[in-house]
C-alpha cells in the first residue's frame, strides 16, 4: 500500500478548480490626470469653432465660443493643480490652445466683422495682435524656468493675460452686437468702423507685450468689510449678464481696462514696502495684494 495520505473528493475538486485570471495592468496616467488636458482640448475646439461661426456671419455665436474657451482656460489650470496633474506637456498644450483661441480667433473674427473693408491695411492690425499674443505666451513659458520672483510679484501677471486680451480686443464686436439688439444702427456703424477696430486691436497688442503688473487674482484676498459688497456686485452683474449679455461683456472690458492703473499702483506699493529696511531679504510684503 502507498504511504500517501488519502485525498478526499472535496480536496480533489479544489485541486482541479480553474485558476482565476488576473486583470492585466496597463502602464500610463490615470483618467483623473487626463481631465485637465481634455478640458484644454475642449477649449481649443471652442476657439476653432468661433472662426467657423465668423465665416458663416454668426458673430454672436463666435463671441460666445471664445467666451466658453476663456472659461475653460480659467478652470483647467486650477483643476490640474487640484488633481496634482500638472505637467510640462499640459503647460505647453495650454499655451498652444491659448494662442489659437485668444491670439488667432479674435483677430480672425474682427477681420471678418470689420477690418476686411480696410483691405491690406485692415489685415495689419490682426497680424500685429496675433504676433504680440505669441510673444506674450512665449515670455510666460520662458518665465516658468527662470529665477524665482519676489513674494509680492506672485499675485501679478506681466502684461495683460491672454483671455483678458481677447476680451479687450472683442470690445467693438460686443458693442456692435449690443447696438443690433437695441436697433441702434449708429452704434453698429461705430462698432464696425475699421479704424476703431484697428485702434482697439493695436492698443490691446501693446498691453499684451507690455511690462505692466496686472492682478492675477490667484491669491487675491478681500477684506472682510468688502465681502458683502463684492457678493452683491457679483449678483447684480450676473443679473445684467442674463438680461443683456453683450452690454455686460462690453462693460466688463471697460472695467478691466480701468482696473489697470490700480493694479500698477498696488504693485509699486508692495515693492516699496518690501524694499524698506527691516523686511526679510525684501521678498515678503507686509500685506497681500
C-alpha positions as a printed NumPy array, in Angstrom:
array([[  0.   ,   0.   ,   0.   ],
       [  1.117,   3.61 ,  -0.627],
       [  2.185,   5.831,   2.234],
       [  0.455,   8.878,   0.698],
       [ -2.411,  10.325,   2.752],
       [ -5.857,   9.759,   1.435],
       [ -7.311,  12.636,  -0.583],
       [-10.963,  13.399,  -0.13 ],
       [-13.245,  14.166,  -3.091],
       [-13.606,  17.819,  -1.947],
       [ -9.838,  18.255,  -1.964],
       [ -9.695,  16.812,  -5.472],
       [-12.26 ,  19.375,  -6.655],
       [-10.302,  22.218,  -5.11 ],
       [ -7.077,  20.96 ,  -6.706],
       [ -8.535,  20.962, -10.195],
       [-10.535,  24.181,  -9.821],
       [ -9.581,  26.593, -12.649],
       [ -7.42 ,  29.479, -11.589],
       [ -8.839,  32.979, -11.697],
       [ -7.323,  35.135, -14.427],
       [ -5.65 ,  38.269, -13.202],
       [ -6.577,  41.558, -14.763],
       [ -3.79 ,  42.955, -16.889],
       [ -2.209,  46.109, -15.548],
       [ -1.674,  48.832, -18.096],
       [  1.003,  51.449, -17.814],
       [  0.04 ,  55.08 , -18.222],
       [ -1.562,  58.038, -16.447],
       [ -4.873,  57.694, -14.654],
       [ -8.011,  59.213, -16.14 ],
       [ -8.062,  61.92 , -13.458],
       [ -4.714,  63.187, -14.67 ],
       [ -6.072,  63.418, -18.215],
       [ -9.081,  65.569, -17.303],
       [ -7.216,  68.946, -17.443],
       [ -5.781,  68.134, -20.89 ],
       [ -9.221,  67.04 , -22.091],
       [-10.655,  70.36 , -20.928],
       [ -7.864,  72.21 , -22.729],
       [ -8.77 ,  70.305, -25.889],
       [-12.423,  71.295, -25.489],
       [-11.357,  74.928, -25.156],
       [ -9.262,  74.59 , -28.313],
       [-12.275,  73.178, -30.159],
       [-14.372,  76.128, -28.948],
       [-11.796,  78.598, -30.276],
       [-11.648,  76.863, -33.657],
       [-15.453,  76.752, -33.816],
       [-15.607,  80.507, -33.255],
       [-13.725,  81.   , -36.529],
       [-16.239,  78.824, -38.344],
       [-19.086,  80.9  , -36.902],
       [-17.3  ,  84.032, -38.082],
       [-17.078,  82.663, -41.629],
       [-20.818,  81.992, -41.508],
       [-21.542,  85.532, -40.308],
       [-22.78 ,  84.316, -36.901],
       [-20.734,  86.79 , -34.897],
       [-22.759,  86.402, -31.714],
       [-22.092,  82.666, -31.667],
       [-18.416,  83.342, -32.398],
       [-18.158,  85.643, -29.377],
       [-19.878,  83.054, -27.175],
       [-17.479,  80.336, -28.345],
       [-14.455,  82.478, -27.421],
       [-16.051,  83.23 , -24.048],
       [-16.516,  79.486, -23.461],
       [-12.842,  78.929, -24.3  ],
       [-11.903,  81.623, -21.762],
       [-13.978,  79.958, -19.033],
       [-12.372,  76.584, -19.753],
       [ -8.92 ,  78.179, -19.733],
       [ -9.622,  79.563, -16.275],
       [-10.632,  76.129, -14.978],
       [ -8.171,  73.661, -16.493],
       [ -5.085,  75.002, -14.721],
       [ -6.783,  75.116, -11.334],
       [ -8.181,  71.642, -11.887],
       [ -4.715,  70.35 , -12.784],
       [ -3.303,  71.718,  -9.52 ],
       [ -6.236,  70.306,  -7.575],
       [ -5.8  ,  66.817,  -9.061],
       [ -1.992,  67.085,  -8.892],
       [ -1.894,  66.528, -12.64 ],
       [  0.387,  69.382, -13.642],
       [  2.96 ,  68.519, -16.298],
       [  5.195,  70.198, -18.837],
       [  3.075,  68.745, -21.641],
       [ -0.054,  70.274, -20.119],
       [  1.601,  73.691, -19.833],
       [  2.763,  73.648, -23.461],
       [ -0.582,  72.354, -24.72 ],
       [ -2.384,  75.075, -22.772],
       [ -0.179,  77.772, -24.318],
       [ -0.773,  76.48 , -27.847],
       [ -4.514,  76.387, -27.191],
       [ -4.406,  79.925, -25.793],
       [ -2.647,  81.188, -28.911],
       [ -5.338,  79.758, -31.184],
       [ -8.321,  80.713, -29.004],
       [ -7.174,  84.176, -27.89 ],
       [ -4.495,  85.137, -30.394],
       [ -5.863,  83.93 , -33.728],
       [ -9.634,  83.576, -33.297],
       [-10.406,  87.155, -32.07 ],
       [ -8.289,  88.736, -34.814],
       [ -9.87 ,  86.475, -37.43 ],
       [-13.41 ,  87.275, -36.26 ],
       [-12.723,  91.014, -36.131],
       [-11.258,  90.897, -39.638],
       [-14.487,  89.35 , -40.916],
       [-16.559,  91.703, -38.772],
       [-14.964,  94.96 , -39.886],
       [-11.325,  95.084, -40.906],
       [-11.639,  93.315, -44.262],
       [-13.163,  96.546, -45.555],
       [ -9.78 ,  98.152, -44.952],
       [ -8.077,  95.885, -47.486],
       [ -4.397,  95.17 , -46.935],
       [ -4.196,  97.802, -44.198],
       [ -7.043,  96.097, -42.368],
       [ -5.042,  92.876, -42.151],
       [ -2.024,  94.545, -40.492],
       [ -3.644,  95.081, -37.036],
       [ -4.785,  91.442, -36.993],
       [ -1.267,  90.298, -37.756],
       [  0.203,  92.559, -35.085],
       [ -2.254,  91.317, -32.462],
       [ -1.524,  87.641, -33.162],
       [  2.247,  88.188, -33.133],
       [  2.092,  90.067, -29.834],
       [ -0.056,  87.3  , -28.323],
       [  2.544,  84.718, -29.383],
       [  5.322,  86.808, -27.837],
       [  3.362,  87.236, -24.627],
       [  2.778,  83.476, -24.283],
       [  6.403,  82.69 , -25.143],
       [  7.577,  85.116, -22.448],
       [  5.271,  83.454, -19.943],
       [  6.587,  79.969, -20.786],
       [ 10.181,  81.173, -20.518],
       [  9.483,  82.643, -17.075],
       [  8.475,  79.206, -15.779],
       [ 12.12 ,  78.098, -15.925],
       [ 13.558,  81.421, -14.856],
       [ 14.675,  82.688, -11.488],
       [ 12.032,  82.835,  -8.736],
       [ 10.192,  86.109,  -8.42 ],
       [  9.848,  88.111,  -5.204],
       [  6.942,  87.123,  -2.997],
       [  4.969,  90.286,  -3.731],
       [  5.161,  89.626,  -7.509],
       [  3.429,  86.245,  -7.479],
       [ -0.019,  87.836,  -7.478],
       [  0.687,  89.758, -10.68 ],
       [  0.974,  88.961, -14.37 ],
       [  3.488,  90.746, -16.573],
       [  1.292,  92.298, -19.233],
       [ -2.366,  91.58 , -19.871],
       [ -3.08 ,  87.806, -19.839],
       [ -4.324,  86.065, -22.967],
       [ -8.066,  85.658, -22.114],
       [ -8.322,  89.265, -20.93 ],
       [ -6.546,  90.412, -24.087],
       [ -9.109,  88.58 , -26.206],
       [-11.957,  90.222, -24.269],
       [-10.445,  93.681, -24.753],
       [ -9.899,  93.024, -28.465],
       [-13.516,  91.925, -28.933],
       [-14.91 ,  95.114, -27.386],
       [-16.029,  96.515, -30.798],
       [-17.865,  93.268, -31.518],
       [-19.647,  93.367, -28.139],
       [-20.579,  96.99 , -28.788],
       [-21.911,  96.201, -32.266],
       [-23.967,  93.243, -31.092],
       [-25.461,  95.409, -28.353],
       [-26.344,  98.041, -30.961],
       [-28.047,  95.387, -33.107],
       [-30.083,  94.105, -30.175],
       [-31.256,  97.641, -29.391],
       [-31.776,  98.616, -33.021],
       [-29.237, 101.454, -32.805],
       [-27.696, 101.478, -36.249],
       [-25.462, 104.426, -35.387],
       [-23.799, 102.32 , -32.677],
       [-23.389,  99.417, -35.101],
       [-21.758, 101.78 , -37.589],
       [-19.249, 102.968, -34.984],
       [-18.522,  99.399, -33.866],
       [-17.881,  98.257, -37.449],
       [-15.743, 101.254, -38.39 ],
       [-12.368,  99.745, -39.45 ],
       [-10.233, 102.456, -37.838],
       [-11.959, 101.905, -34.468],
       [-11.351,  98.155, -34.624],
       [ -7.744,  98.646, -35.699],
       [ -7.112, 101.041, -32.79 ],
       [ -8.549,  98.587, -30.28 ],
       [ -6.527,  95.679, -31.689],
       [ -3.24 ,  97.604, -31.728],
       [ -3.817,  99.009, -28.249],
       [ -4.538,  95.539, -26.886],
       [ -1.454,  94.153, -28.625],
       [  0.69 ,  96.758, -26.854],
       [ -0.833,  95.809, -23.484],
       [ -0.08 ,  92.138, -24.145],
       [  3.667,  92.657, -24.578],
       [  3.937,  95.436, -22.004],
       [  5.631,  95.002, -18.632],
       [  2.691,  96.371, -16.669],
       [  1.997,  94.384, -13.473],
       [ -1.583,  93.118, -13.7  ],
       [ -3.507,  91.49 , -10.862],
       [ -3.76 ,  87.729, -11.399],
       [ -6.476,  87.208,  -8.719],
       [ -4.958,  83.788,  -7.887],
       [ -4.317,  84.502,  -4.203],
       [ -6.273,  87.725,  -4.042],
       [ -7.595,  88.398,  -0.536],
       [-10.672,  90.504,   0.16 ],
       [-11.077,  92.432,   3.355],
       [-13.988,  91.309,   5.485],
       [-15.852,  94.63 ,   5.123],
       [-15.729,  94.28 ,   1.322],
       [-17.072,  90.719,   1.125],
       [-20.77 ,  91.643,   1.172],
       [-20.471,  94.462,  -1.408],
       [-18.473,  92.15 ,  -3.659],
       [-21.132,  89.436,  -3.43 ],
       [-23.9  ,  91.95 ,  -4.129],
       [-21.964,  93.385,  -7.058],
       [-21.37 ,  89.917,  -8.491],
       [-25.068,  89.112,  -8.2  ],
       [-26.003,  92.39 ,  -9.903],
       [-23.547,  91.724, -12.725],
       [-24.933,  88.201, -13.186],
       [-28.448,  89.643, -13.462],
       [-27.293,  92.163, -16.089],
       [-25.419,  89.413, -17.974],
       [-28.569,  87.305, -18.172],
       [-30.724,  90.237, -19.277],
       [-28.248,  91.872, -21.663],
       [-25.103,  89.75 , -22.204],
       [-23.452,  91.989, -24.814],
       [-23.7  ,  95.077, -22.639],
       [-22.339,  93.056, -19.712],
       [-19.338,  91.825, -21.719],
       [-18.61 ,  95.295, -23.09 ],
       [-18.886,  96.744, -19.584],
       [-16.562,  94.064, -18.217],
       [-13.925,  95.027, -20.787],
       [-14.168,  98.675, -19.738],
       [-13.985,  97.749, -16.032],
       [-10.909,  95.613, -16.613],
       [ -9.221,  98.401, -18.538],
       [ -9.99 , 100.858, -15.752],
       [ -8.538,  98.435, -13.189],
       [ -5.043,  98.536, -14.714],
       [ -3.858, 101.784, -13.053],
       [ -4.914, 100.476,  -9.63 ],
       [ -3.057,  97.237, -10.28 ],
       [  0.136,  99.123, -11.122],
       [ -0.232, 101.277,  -8.018],
       [ -0.726,  98.205,  -5.825],
       [  2.381,  96.541,  -7.257],
       [  4.523,  99.609,  -6.704],
       [  3.291,  99.95 ,  -3.126],
       [  4.101,  96.312,  -2.331],
       [  7.533,  96.613,  -3.942],
       [  8.267,  99.769,  -1.972],
       [  7.25 ,  98.098,   1.291],
       [  9.344,  95.017,   0.517],
       [ 12.422,  97.132,  -0.182],
       [ 12.161,  99.068,   3.064],
       [ 14.774,  98.242,   5.737],
       [ 13.653,  95.573,   8.158],
       [ 11.935,  93.398,   5.598],
       [ 13.419,  89.924,   5.23 ],
       [ 15.514,  89.974,   2.029],
       [ 12.996,  92.357,   0.562],
       [ 10.861,  89.378,  -0.515],
       [  7.96 ,  89.278,   1.935],
       [  5.443,  92.129,   1.806],
       [  3.626,  93.374,   4.856],
       [  0.226,  92.637,   3.394],
       [ -1.149,  90.766,   0.443],
       [ -2.182,  92.499,  -2.759]])
